[in-house]
Amino acid sequence: MQIETFIANAPKVELHVHLEGAIPARTLLKLAQKNNIALPVRTLEEVKDWYQFRDFPDFNEKYILISNCIQNSDDIYLIGKEFLEGQAAQHIVHSEVTYTAYTHTKQWRIPMLEQISALMEASRWAEQYLGVSMRLIIDIARETAPHEGTLVAKAAVAGMAQGVVALGLGGYEVGYPPGRFVEAFELAREAGLPRILHAGETAGASSIRQALEVGDPLRIGHGVRCLEDADLVAGLRERQIPLEVCPTSNVCLGLVPDMFHHPLPRLLQENLFVTINSDDPALFSTSLIQEYTRIQQTFDYSISDLQKLMVNGVHASFLSQERKSSLVQEIDILAAREN
């Protein structure tokens, strides 16, 4: 019971969560009906079943249809507000949210800066009424053209004053190397905007090497397949580059057959900088609390083990040093009380 209480009550930070992949079934149904989007399902239970997918391409297809239900800044404010309500309920006090703004610009001509503004309005509401915060990682989808990636980078740089903390790169790695977006990464670098690249998920260790060389990322999204290359592991350990590990996502997308075979224990044994995240919680039927609970039950982790992972999340964030110190102290006090 002490471990369950600790997981629930500790102030948590989440670094790898896609806003569009966090939309609950009830909200998707509401948006689809409001915007006259024909879904292949009609009832809440059918939507929940439809959220299940076969493989990454099927997942991606559903992700695009979900995004298509978001048609204006009011919709964007709604999903931001409801997301933050869900984070607050889990005592996730700060979230650095990956958001693919260009998809909505392309589908419904919503200016990217208008989208950023709507989400940060939701964040200000949440800070005032819920005591939780959100910052944005504006994401380039690998499947987009290089010039479109540059447009995303320009919007991300322009949004830095509003709450954009990084330029991201996500999507299917195979066939879409990060080198396609050199111009976008350089634009962000010149502006002082950090880069956070997904790598080592649907492709192997070489994908992580490319991400490090081309994007010079502050953190790596996923990165679990680094274990395929001992020299890469040594480099990640030496530089202490945070890995945004999403265990349930890796199981759902077939990287591993089940949680028991997840490489998390090996990553920790290699003294890599690991954080725990939910990725697309609605689509993977998970939450950050469930992620911590599943790894604890699977690997028999102690409160001290979970405490270290939570503290890693705090340290890898863009929060101020003062806020980080305060949160670490809160986590440490709660861990001592529950131990």
MOVEN-V580115 format. One record per residue. N is the residue number from 1. SS is DSSP state (~ for helix, > for strand, _ for the rest). Layout:
n=N ss=SS
n=N ss=SS
//
This chain:
n=1 ss=_
n=2 ss=~
n=3 ss=~
n=4 ss=~
n=5 ss=~
n=6 ss=~
n=7 ss=~
n=8 ss=~
n=9 ss=~
n=10 ss=_
n=11 ss=_
n=12 ss=>
n=13 ss=>
n=14 ss=>
n=15 ss=>
n=16 ss=>
n=17 ss=>
n=18 ss=>
n=19 ss=_
n=20 ss=~
n=21 ss=~
n=22 ss=~
n=23 ss=_
n=24 ss=_
n=25 ss=~
n=26 ss=~
n=27 ss=~
n=28 ss=~
n=29 ss=~
n=30 ss=~
n=31 ss=~
n=32 ss=~
n=33 ss=~
n=34 ss=~
n=35 ss=_
n=36 ss=_
n=37 ss=_
n=38 ss=_
n=39 ss=_
n=40 ss=_
n=41 ss=_
n=42 ss=_
n=43 ss=_
n=44 ss=~
n=45 ss=~
n=46 ss=~
n=47 ss=~
n=48 ss=~
n=49 ss=~
n=50 ss=~
n=51 ss=_
n=52 ss=_
n=53 ss=_
n=54 ss=_
n=55 ss=_
n=56 ss=~
n=57 ss=~
n=58 ss=~
n=59 ss=~
n=60 ss=~
n=61 ss=~
n=62 ss=~
n=63 ss=~
n=64 ss=~
n=65 ss=~
n=66 ss=~
n=67 ss=~
n=68 ss=~
n=69 ss=_
n=70 ss=_
n=71 ss=_
n=72 ss=_
n=73 ss=~
n=74 ss=~
n=75 ss=~
n=76 ss=~
n=77 ss=~
n=78 ss=~
n=79 ss=~
n=80 ss=~
n=81 ss=~
n=82 ss=~
n=83 ss=~
n=84 ss=~
n=85 ss=~
n=86 ss=~
n=87 ss=~
n=88 ss=~
n=89 ss=~
n=90 ss=_
n=91 ss=_
n=92 ss=>
n=93 ss=>
n=94 ss=>
n=95 ss=>
n=96 ss=>
n=97 ss=>
n=98 ss=>
n=99 ss=>
n=100 ss=_
n=101 ss=~
n=102 ss=~
n=103 ss=~
n=104 ss=~
n=105 ss=~
n=106 ss=~
n=107 ss=~
n=108 ss=~
n=109 ss=_
n=110 ss=_
n=111 ss=_
n=112 ss=~
n=113 ss=~
n=114 ss=~
n=115 ss=~
n=116 ss=~
n=117 ss=~
n=118 ss=~
n=119 ss=~
n=120 ss=~
n=121 ss=~
n=122 ss=~
n=123 ss=~
n=124 ss=~
n=125 ss=~
n=126 ss=~
n=127 ss=~
n=128 ss=~
n=129 ss=~
n=130 ss=_
n=131 ss=_
n=132 ss=_
n=133 ss=>
n=134 ss=>
n=135 ss=>
n=136 ss=>
n=137 ss=>
n=138 ss=>
n=139 ss=>
n=140 ss=>
n=141 ss=>
n=142 ss=_
n=143 ss=_
n=144 ss=_
n=145 ss=_
n=146 ss=~
n=147 ss=~
n=148 ss=~
n=149 ss=~
n=150 ss=~
n=151 ss=~
n=152 ss=~
n=153 ss=~
n=154 ss=~
n=155 ss=~
n=156 ss=~
n=157 ss=~
n=158 ss=~
n=159 ss=_
n=160 ss=_
n=161 ss=_
n=162 ss=_
n=163 ss=_
n=164 ss=>
n=165 ss=>
n=166 ss=>
n=167 ss=>
n=168 ss=>
n=169 ss=>
n=170 ss=>
n=171 ss=_
n=172 ss=_
n=173 ss=_
n=174 ss=_
n=175 ss=_
n=176 ss=_
n=177 ss=_
n=178 ss=~
n=179 ss=~
n=180 ss=~
n=181 ss=~
n=182 ss=~
n=183 ss=~
n=184 ss=~
n=185 ss=~
n=186 ss=~
n=187 ss=~
n=188 ss=~
n=189 ss=~
n=190 ss=~
n=191 ss=~
n=192 ss=_
n=193 ss=_
n=194 ss=>
n=195 ss=>
n=196 ss=>
n=197 ss=>
n=198 ss=>
n=199 ss=>
n=200 ss=_
n=201 ss=_
n=202 ss=_
n=203 ss=_
n=204 ss=_
n=205 ss=~
n=206 ss=~
n=207 ss=~
n=208 ss=~
n=209 ss=~
n=210 ss=~
n=211 ss=~
n=212 ss=~
n=213 ss=~
n=214 ss=~
n=215 ss=~
n=216 ss=_
n=217 ss=_
n=218 ss=_
n=219 ss=>
n=220 ss=>
n=221 ss=>
n=222 ss=>
n=223 ss=_
n=224 ss=~
n=225 ss=~
n=226 ss=~
n=227 ss=~
n=228 ss=~
n=229 ss=_
n=230 ss=~
n=231 ss=~
n=232 ss=~
n=233 ss=~
n=234 ss=~
n=235 ss=~
n=236 ss=~
n=237 ss=~
n=238 ss=~
n=239 ss=~
n=240 ss=_
n=241 ss=_
n=242 ss=>
n=243 ss=>
n=244 ss=>
n=245 ss=>
n=246 ss=_
n=247 ss=~
n=248 ss=~
n=249 ss=~
n=250 ss=~
n=251 ss=~
n=252 ss=~
n=253 ss=_
n=254 ss=_
n=255 ss=_
n=256 ss=_
n=257 ss=_
n=258 ss=_
n=259 ss=~
n=260 ss=~
n=261 ss=~
n=262 ss=_
n=263 ss=_
n=264 ss=~
n=265 ss=~
n=266 ss=~
n=267 ss=~
n=268 ss=~
n=269 ss=~
n=270 ss=_
n=271 ss=_
n=272 ss=_
n=273 ss=_
n=274 ss=>
n=275 ss=>
n=276 ss=>
n=277 ss=_
n=278 ss=_
n=279 ss=>
n=280 ss=_
n=281 ss=_
n=282 ss=_
n=283 ss=_
n=284 ss=_
n=285 ss=_
n=286 ss=_
n=287 ss=_
n=288 ss=~
n=289 ss=~
n=290 ss=~
n=291 ss=~
n=292 ss=~
n=293 ss=~
n=294 ss=~
n=295 ss=~
n=296 ss=~
n=297 ss=~
n=298 ss=~
n=299 ss=~
n=300 ss=_
n=301 ss=_
n=302 ss=_
n=303 ss=~
n=304 ss=~
n=305 ss=~
n=306 ss=~
n=307 ss=~
n=308 ss=~
n=309 ss=~
n=310 ss=~
n=311 ss=~
n=312 ss=~
n=313 ss=~
n=314 ss=~
n=315 ss=~
n=316 ss=_
n=317 ss=_
n=318 ss=_
n=319 ss=_
n=320 ss=_
n=321 ss=~
n=322 ss=~
n=323 ss=~
n=324 ss=~
n=325 ss=~
n=326 ss=~
n=327 ss=~
n=328 ss=~
n=329 ss=~
n=330 ss=~
n=331 ss=~
n=332 ss=~
n=333 ss=~
n=334 ss=~
n=335 ss=~
n=336 ss=~
n=337 ss=~
n=338 ss=~
n=339 ss=_
//
